[in-house]
Amino acid sequence: MPRDISLGNAPDRIRLTGVIVVSVKRAVIDTKKCDKSPGCPARRICPADAIEREESNEPYFVNAYCQGCGKCINFCPRRAISMV
């Protein structure tokens, strides 16, 4: 029997019909909004440790690690993270 479920904090909902659906959304950082703080709360909350930094201190997501859970969105004080 189909039922609605929520994918963590991700904004989308899916309908289960006996088929396994994997989230294809991933997090991205708007580096113009990011304050590049060394104590980034979004980086600390990420269960997959998917947020890394370039040598220039620019943050980025390691797409292979990002699970698409969306937890980082709620913890970014500058609202620089979104799911695409």
Secondary structure, 3 states (H helix, E strand, C coil): CCEEEECCCCCCEEEECCCCCCCCCCEEECCCCCCCCCCCHHHHHCCCCCEEECCCCCEEECCCCCCCCCHHHHHCCCCCEEEC
